Amino acid sequence: MMLTKDEHEHLIMAYYHDHKTYSLTEWLLARMAKGLEDAAVRHAHHRVYRTSLMELRSLSARDLADIGLNRSMLKTAALEAADRHMAR
């Protein structure tokens, strides 16, 4: 598809308009905000993992067998539960 000269100029102007430059302060604040957000996500994941693990550890061997788990599988099951929860 061939663009007209006006369409081409419009696309170039839209590109330059969408790509603004940031000052060092803005860039640093954005990086810090992203770091804090990432830390909050990791903390939430760990909290769900820890809660799931504690609940699984409180079950008897018979209850675990009923749901298809044994004690050696608890950490993996808790990690999978935390991953599923965070994927929502």
Phi, psi and omega in degrees: 000130181263133178267146173285167180299318179296318179296318179298314179296323178296317179296319179295316180295321178297320179298311181292328179292323182281344184250079181273158178266152181244148174286166179300320180297314179298318180296314180296317178296321178296318178295319179294319179297318178296318178297318178294320178297316178298319179296320179295320178294316179297320179296317179297318178299314181295323179297316179294318178301310183297317179296316179297317180297316179298319179294318179295319180295336180281348181281151177284166178300325179292316178298319178297318179297324179298329179260010174081026180237158167232172187302328182288348184259000189294316181297318179295316180296320179293320178295318178296321178297318179294319178298315179297318181297318183286338180284345180290000000 
